[in-house]
């Protein structure tokens, strides 16, 4: 049904990124891995959201067809000063790079956080430093001012 819907509306799956949380993976890893592989084969990109806050194993991670790890805001909040958060964040970035995945930091609110993340190889981020959540019309206006 997914392929048919994409064809009907002339949508390329490779333009869509689906996010799942670790909790979804651990609830039924075998089924989730099978389903995500099918979605990836259709062309969807898969991001693992809130990475590091759940209890999924590295064994599960290596089987997932994930192209992006989203570093949970709870690890970003105390950057660049929180020593434990620095180590965890650096580890997630290193892991994502080693596994040919992108790392995206959630909840970036300060220039110091952004600088730390960039210096440590995290090239993607989201958070209030860039913009608060916006309705579509305001998003389009905001994007037009950023060009």
C-alpha positions as CSV (number, residue, x, y, z in Angstrom):
1,X,0.0,0.0,0.0
2,X,2.9,2.4,0.7
3,X,4.4,2.0,-2.8
4,X,1.0,2.5,-4.4
5,X,0.4,5.6,-2.4
6,X,3.8,7.0,-3.3
7,X,3.1,6.3,-7.0
8,X,-0.4,7.7,-6.9
9,X,0.8,11.1,-5.5
10,X,4.2,11.0,-7.4
11,X,6.3,11.2,-4.3
12,X,9.8,10.0,-4.1
13,X,10.4,8.0,-0.9
14,X,14.0,9.2,-0.9
15,X,12.7,12.7,-0.1
16,X,11.2,11.4,3.2
17,X,12.9,10.6,6.4
18,X,11.1,8.5,9.0
19,X,12.0,8.8,12.6
20,X,11.7,6.0,15.2
21,X,12.6,6.0,18.9
22,X,14.7,3.5,20.6
23,X,11.7,2.4,22.6
24,X,10.0,1.3,19.4
25,X,13.0,-0.9,18.5
26,X,13.2,-2.6,21.9
27,X,9.5,-3.4,22.1
28,X,9.8,-5.9,19.2
29,X,13.3,-5.7,17.6
30,X,12.9,-8.5,15.1
31,X,9.7,-7.1,13.6
32,X,11.0,-3.5,13.7
33,X,14.2,-4.5,11.9
34,X,12.3,-6.3,9.2
35,X,9.8,-3.5,8.7
36,X,12.5,-0.8,8.6
37,X,14.5,-2.8,6.1
38,X,11.4,-2.9,3.8
39,X,10.9,0.8,4.2
40,X,14.6,1.5,3.5
41,X,14.4,-0.7,0.4
42,X,11.5,1.4,-0.9
43,X,13.8,4.4,-0.5
44,X,12.9,6.0,2.9
45,X,15.7,7.3,5.1
46,X,15.5,6.2,8.7
47,X,16.6,8.3,11.7
48,X,16.8,6.9,15.2
49,X,15.4,9.6,17.5
50,X,16.3,10.3,21.1
51,X,19.4,8.1,20.8
52,X,21.0,7.2,24.1
53,X,17.9,7.5,26.2
54,X,16.5,4.0,25.6
55,X,17.8,0.6,26.2
56,X,18.4,-0.7,22.7
57,X,21.7,-2.6,22.4
58,X,24.5,-1.9,20.0
59,X,23.7,-5.3,18.6
60,X,20.2,-4.0,17.6
61,X,21.8,-0.8,16.2
62,X,24.1,-2.6,13.9
63,X,21.1,-4.5,12.4
64,X,19.0,-1.4,11.9
65,X,19.0,0.3,8.5
66,X,19.5,3.7,10.1
67,X,21.1,6.6,8.3
68,X,21.0,9.1,11.1
69,X,21.3,9.1,14.9
70,X,19.6,12.0,16.7
71,X,21.4,12.9,19.9
72,X,18.8,13.5,22.6
73,X,18.4,17.0,24.0
74,X,19.2,15.7,27.5
75,X,22.8,15.2,26.4
76,X,23.0,18.6,24.8
77,X,21.5,20.7,27.6
78,X,24.7,20.9,29.7
79,X,27.2,21.3,26.8
80,X,29.9,22.4,26.6
81,X,30.5,22.3,30.4
82,X,28.9,19.0,31.5
83,X,31.8,16.4,31.5
84,X,29.6,13.3,31.3
85,X,27.4,14.9,28.5
86,X,30.6,15.8,26.6
87,X,31.8,12.2,26.7
88,X,28.5,10.7,25.8
89,X,27.9,13.2,22.9
90,X,31.4,12.7,21.5
91,X,30.9,8.9,21.7
92,X,27.6,9.1,19.8
93,X,29.1,11.3,17.1
94,X,32.1,8.9,16.8
95,X,29.8,5.9,16.7
96,X,27.6,7.5,14.0
97,X,30.6,8.4,11.9
98,X,32.2,5.0,12.2
99,X,28.9,3.4,11.1
100,X,28.5,5.8,8.1
101,X,25.5,7.6,9.7
102,X,24.9,11.2,10.2
103,X,24.7,12.6,13.7
104,X,22.1,15.3,14.5
105,X,21.9,17.1,17.9
106,X,18.5,18.0,19.2
107,X,17.7,20.9,21.5
108,X,20.6,23.3,20.6
109,X,19.9,26.5,22.5
110,X,23.3,28.3,22.8
111,X,26.2,29.2,20.6
112,X,28.5,27.3,23.0
113,X,26.6,24.1,22.4
114,X,26.7,24.6,18.7
115,X,30.4,25.3,18.7
116,X,31.1,22.2,20.8
117,X,29.1,20.0,18.5
118,X,30.7,21.4,15.3
119,X,34.2,21.0,16.7
120,X,33.4,17.4,17.5
121,X,32.1,16.5,14.1
122,X,28.3,16.9,14.4
123,X,27.2,18.7,11.3
124,X,23.4,18.7,11.9
125,X,21.4,20.3,14.6
126,X,18.0,21.6,15.6
127,X,16.8,23.7,18.4
128,X,15.7,27.1,19.6
129,X,19.1,28.6,18.6
130,X,17.9,28.4,15.0
131,X,14.2,28.8,15.4
132,X,11.2,27.8,17.6
133,X,8.7,25.4,16.0
134,X,6.8,27.3,13.3
135,X,3.5,26.8,11.5
136,X,4.0,26.2,7.8
137,X,3.3,29.7,6.6
138,X,5.7,31.2,9.1
139,X,8.3,28.5,8.2
140,X,8.1,29.5,4.5
141,X,8.5,33.2,5.5
142,X,11.4,32.4,7.8
143,X,13.2,30.2,5.1
144,X,12.8,33.1,2.6
145,X,14.7,35.4,5.0
146,X,17.5,32.9,5.4
147,X,18.5,32.7,1.8
